[in-house]
């Protein structure tokens, strides 16, 4: 029984990592710019399709005729191999194999430019508008991005293989001193959890220990006073919007081996992530991360057959049920600032 509970806990950490990464970006945007960004899920999707695009380029094939290999009819056979492998040999094969991690290097500058362009081109015009108008325009942007992806890549999911060396399962039970093969867990899911921890830790360290981050935190607390000191806080907030887009994009890239990307991937995660943000507390970065992992773990345990036998369908509503309870008891969320979403 311990093994089952521990595995569900790991599953919850895996789900919670994805929720926390997306919610972290949402909270960065709301905390700095005060914008409710319903296009954030689309940024997660765009990151995933950056990985798809990189692999498409890396696996473009070249066709050669091998006279030494003959078909049953005696004709020379066509040999197909990735172009990058034909050019670079074994190193090209490594690039193809590790296309998903390699995609992060391409995704970071692309998503940074997308985020900054989105903020400068559209979002800045809605700073002083109501949250309802912000939701409408960003939701519209999300739909546009979704339809563009659908028209370019088609409606079907596009599987992205993980590196061959990172397939299979890790024997976690053996690491804990238990018998071998008692508790095993997919290696890539562990990597995703570690990756999420590194990204989350990096964002918090950036905000906590750099001058840029300290100015941003001061601007989040009192934007007008920071501006009166002669600091261009708007420029820093624009960069933070770009950083939020990068976080969402990287999360999307690393999630592609776990869930094949499709055009509605962003919408699937968006609603859950907004629930996470509200539960954690609007504008609270620690709250977003804590709520992401908490709700991921609760959803994982609610999906157990033993639980569903007692409460059918509980796995589909557990996140919303917890959100309702928390908001009734504490409207500002677990770690939200006093006065936010409170009368």
C-alpha atoms as one frame of an Amber mdcrd trajectory, in Angstrom:
protein
   0.000   0.000   0.000   2.898   2.333   0.786   4.237   1.815  -2.728   0.904
   2.826  -4.293   0.612   5.939  -2.137   4.203   6.935  -2.865   3.706   6.530
  -6.608   0.562   8.666  -6.490   2.530  11.269  -4.572   5.159  11.281  -7.330
   2.419  11.582  -9.949   1.063  14.553  -8.029   4.466  16.226  -7.968   4.709
  15.692 -11.734   1.309  17.278 -12.398   1.935  19.961  -9.826   5.219  20.903
 -11.510   3.396  21.702 -14.759   0.664  23.630 -12.931   3.224  25.541 -10.855
   5.324  26.562 -13.862   2.367  27.971 -15.780   0.853  29.566 -12.670   4.227
  31.148 -11.866   4.208  32.982 -15.189   0.585  34.031 -14.747   1.357  35.414
 -11.314   4.426  37.277 -12.563   2.254  39.057 -15.121  -0.568  39.834 -12.700
   1.785  40.876  -9.906   3.817  43.256 -12.084   1.366  44.563 -14.667  -1.955
  43.833 -12.985  -3.109  42.087 -16.168  -5.215  38.926 -16.174  -3.532  37.159
 -19.081  -5.758  34.473 -20.596  -3.231  34.083 -23.422  -0.692  32.511 -21.092
  -1.796  28.974 -21.892  -1.163  29.760 -25.556   2.447  30.596 -24.649   2.767
  27.123 -23.116   1.430  25.694 -26.397   3.773  27.827 -28.509   6.723  26.528
 -26.509   5.610  22.965 -27.182   5.380  23.665 -30.904   8.850  25.220 -30.855
  10.024  21.729 -29.926   7.922  20.264 -32.742   9.425  22.704 -35.248  13.003
  22.070 -34.138  12.531  18.326 -34.524  10.962  18.785 -37.950  14.049  20.667
 -39.117  16.435  18.169 -37.529  14.654  15.197 -39.107  14.415  16.607 -42.633
  15.565  13.690 -44.763  18.044  13.352 -47.560  17.647  10.513 -50.071  20.635
   8.709 -51.582  20.927   5.641 -53.791  22.978   2.773 -52.385  24.090   0.540
 -55.290  25.239  -2.131 -52.840  21.748  -2.604 -51.412  19.323  -4.085 -53.893
  15.597  -4.650 -53.806  14.145  -8.137 -54.516  13.872  -6.989 -58.131  17.553
  -6.035 -58.351  17.061  -2.247 -58.283  19.303  -0.102 -56.018  17.567   0.907
 -52.787  16.917   4.437 -51.629  18.538   5.240 -48.274  16.836   7.913 -46.179
  18.489   9.586 -43.205  18.159  12.946 -41.452  20.016  15.669 -43.291  21.776
  16.827 -40.139  22.987  13.270 -39.567  24.292  13.054 -43.130  26.218  16.297
 -42.598  27.476  15.801 -39.032  27.565  12.034 -38.677  27.263  10.716 -35.122
  26.967  14.222 -33.691  23.974  14.817 -35.955  22.376  11.637 -34.619  22.860
  12.963 -31.078  21.164  16.248 -32.027  18.162  14.356 -33.397  17.997  12.131
 -30.328  18.138  15.078 -27.914  15.896  17.368 -29.959  13.578  18.124 -27.030
  16.228  19.418 -24.579  17.988  21.145 -27.487  14.743  22.950 -28.315  15.006
  24.926 -25.078  17.993  26.841 -26.501  15.837  27.926 -29.439  12.688  28.473
 -27.393  14.172  30.933 -24.886  14.942  33.790 -27.332  11.810  33.106 -29.395
   9.474  33.213 -26.397  11.261  36.252 -24.974  10.629  38.141 -28.220   7.035
  36.883 -28.397   6.363  37.972 -24.819   7.908  41.424 -25.214   6.188  41.949
 -28.562   2.833  40.892 -27.111   3.185  43.232 -24.155   4.389  46.231 -26.182
   2.013  45.653 -29.077  -1.266  44.864 -27.320  -1.225  44.308 -23.558   0.109
  47.770 -22.636  -3.029  49.371 -24.071  -5.178  47.525 -21.511  -3.334  48.319
 -18.275  -5.993  50.747 -17.107  -8.931  48.804 -18.496 -11.126  46.506 -16.416
 -10.131  42.898 -15.812 -13.112  41.825 -17.932 -11.678  43.670 -20.943  -8.231
  42.208 -20.278  -9.695  38.717 -20.200 -11.590  39.279 -23.453  -8.593  40.558
 -25.405  -6.127  37.968 -24.083  -8.626  35.154 -24.563  -9.073  36.364 -28.134
  -5.296  36.268 -28.620  -5.257  32.708 -27.305  -7.915  31.649 -29.810  -5.989
  33.308 -32.661  -2.781  31.510 -31.656  -4.678  28.239 -31.378  -6.154  28.563
 -34.869  -2.805  29.554 -36.386  -1.172  26.463 -34.891  -4.062  24.324 -36.136
  -3.731  25.673 -39.678   0.054  25.172 -39.773   0.487  21.874 -37.924  -2.948
  20.308 -38.334  -5.504  19.193 -35.742  -3.838  15.951 -34.653  -1.338  15.524
 -31.795   2.310  15.304 -32.850   4.268  12.890 -30.617   7.746  13.985 -29.573
  10.081  11.166 -28.526  12.245  11.598 -25.480  15.975  10.809 -25.753  16.573
   7.049 -25.889  18.949   7.232 -22.911  16.213   8.776 -20.768  13.465   6.285
 -21.515  12.474   3.601 -19.067  11.991   3.838 -15.334  14.206   4.735 -12.392
  14.297   2.357  -9.447  13.390   4.827  -6.721  12.784   2.040  -4.212  16.403
   0.963  -4.487  17.504   4.566  -3.910  15.514   4.527  -0.667  17.045   1.255
   0.495  14.067  -0.914  -0.454  14.009  -4.005  -2.639  14.768  -3.537  -6.310
  11.844  -2.831  -8.657   9.382  -2.218  -5.818   8.947   1.474  -6.646   9.835
   2.528 -10.184   8.989   5.777 -11.928   9.533   7.082 -15.487  12.866   8.847
 -15.813  11.550  11.705 -17.926   8.862  12.560 -15.368  11.567  12.826 -12.714
  13.584  15.024 -15.054  10.555  17.259 -15.603  10.076  17.632 -11.850  13.759
  18.504 -11.358  13.596  20.899 -14.310  10.563  22.624 -12.784  12.366  22.951
  -9.463  15.403  24.513 -11.149  13.283  27.003 -13.123  11.167  27.967 -10.112
  14.263  28.314  -7.937  15.970  30.381 -10.642  13.026  32.790 -10.914  12.861
  33.268  -7.146  16.633  33.745  -6.915  16.518  36.273  -9.759  13.824  38.288
  -8.009  15.388  37.968  -4.570  19.116  38.442  -5.101  19.575  40.654  -8.171
  19.236  44.415  -8.337  16.842  44.062 -11.247  14.678  41.667  -9.233  14.652
  43.895  -6.170  13.509  46.855  -8.281  10.754  44.687  -9.774   9.593  43.586
  -6.326   9.585  47.189  -5.177   7.560  48.125  -8.255   5.067  45.363  -7.509
   4.587  46.834  -4.018   4.486  50.537  -5.014   4.836  51.286  -8.709   4.375
  55.063  -8.462   7.062  55.572  -5.815   9.614  53.571  -7.786   8.782  55.620
 -10.865   9.310  58.866  -8.919  12.847  57.700  -8.122  13.680  57.973 -11.806
  13.586  54.244 -12.510  11.970  53.110 -15.736   9.785  50.488 -14.078   7.684
  50.000 -17.220  10.703  48.660 -19.096  11.454  46.233 -16.298   7.861  45.054
 -16.198   7.980  44.487 -19.954  11.034  42.271 -19.469   9.176  40.389 -16.727
   6.338  39.731 -19.184   8.946  38.294 -21.543  10.387  36.208 -18.697   6.920
  34.842 -17.918   6.550  33.849 -21.573   9.944  32.096 -21.464   8.939  30.111
 -18.360   5.692  29.011 -20.019   7.498  28.140 -23.249  10.167  26.043 -21.538
   7.480  24.242 -19.550   5.725  23.430 -22.822   8.921  22.149 -24.467   9.779
  19.742 -21.671   6.196  18.464 -21.434   6.020  17.355 -25.079   7.321  13.795
 -24.485   4.655  13.344 -21.781   1.723  14.752 -23.751   1.881  15.031 -27.563
   1.286  18.694 -28.497  -1.945  19.685 -30.223  -3.583  22.998 -30.970  -5.771
  23.037 -27.831  -2.958  22.115 -25.423  -2.817  25.654 -24.034  -6.530  25.782
 -23.255  -6.324  22.432 -21.463  -3.797  23.825 -18.986  -5.040  27.411 -18.853
  -8.198  26.914 -16.785  -6.489  24.664 -14.244  -3.593  27.094 -13.938  -5.909
  30.017 -13.276  -7.568  28.009 -10.542  -4.092  27.398  -9.121  -3.315  31.140
  -9.187  -6.580  32.037  -7.459  -6.126  29.359  -4.799  -2.540  30.413  -4.141
  -3.457  34.089  -4.036  -3.509  36.573  -6.912  -0.064  38.147  -7.204   1.631
  35.752  -4.761   4.523  33.847  -6.354   5.048  31.450  -3.404   1.289  30.921
  -3.294   1.153  29.984  -6.986   3.922  27.404  -6.603   2.548  25.946  -3.373
  -1.001  25.738  -4.761   0.271  24.139  -7.983   1.929  21.272  -6.157  -0.889
  20.966  -3.608  -3.619  20.673  -6.250  -1.490  18.367  -8.378  -1.052  15.983
  -5.458  -4.752  16.125  -4.536  -5.754  15.432  -8.144  -3.368  12.484  -8.270
  -4.775  10.873  -5.134  -8.335  11.574  -6.283  -7.631   9.557  -9.452  -6.964
   6.354  -7.466  -9.490   3.612  -8.180 -10.168   3.153  -4.469 -11.128   6.817
  -4.126 -13.201   6.900  -7.318 -15.092   3.809  -6.167 -16.326   5.817  -3.176
 -16.670   9.189  -4.926 -17.236   8.610  -8.654 -15.834  11.407 -10.813 -14.053
  13.075  -7.897 -10.821  13.275  -9.924 -12.548  15.601 -12.406 -13.792  18.103
  -9.819 -11.370  17.874  -6.900  -9.370  20.962  -7.952 -12.494  23.092  -8.328
 -13.972  21.744  -5.095 -10.840  22.661  -3.151 -10.808  26.080  -4.825 -14.398
  26.776  -3.771 -13.712  25.741  -0.175 -10.535  27.818   0.110 -12.121  30.909
  -1.437 -15.136  30.659   0.859 -12.877  30.470   3.907 -10.091  32.772   2.674
 -11.127  34.842  -0.382  -7.628  36.187  -1.037  -6.228  32.668  -1.379  -3.619
  30.814   0.623  -0.894  33.466   0.413  -2.631  36.390  -1.273  -2.148  39.979
  -0.150  -4.756  41.356   2.195  -7.492  43.152   0.297  -7.011  41.265  -2.975
 -10.340  39.678  -3.962 -11.754  40.632  -0.558 -14.566  43.062   0.107
